[in-house]
Amino acid sequence: MSKSSPKESQPSYVKLAMRNMVQKGGTSLKHFVLSTVGILAVLVGLAYLTR
């Protein structure tokens, strides 16, 4: 990874992810929603199986 300026420290992964989300817009939002729904489905499924 290249740094944008010599005295600026390497950006954190959170900052890079947020910048990427802003640039990609709808795609990141769609993936976030799909991930959230998937995780909730797994949790509900496990709760159902282990009740």
C-alpha positions, 0 to 999 in steps of 0.5 A: 500500500502506498501512502498519500503523503510522506508525513501522513501515517498509514490510514486505518482499516476502518477509514479505508473501509468507510472511504470505500463505502462512500465511493461505492455507495449502493453496492456496499450498502447492499452487501451490508444488508445481505450480511446483516440478514445472513447473520440474523438468519444463522442466529435465528436458525441456531436458536430454533435448533437449540431450543 
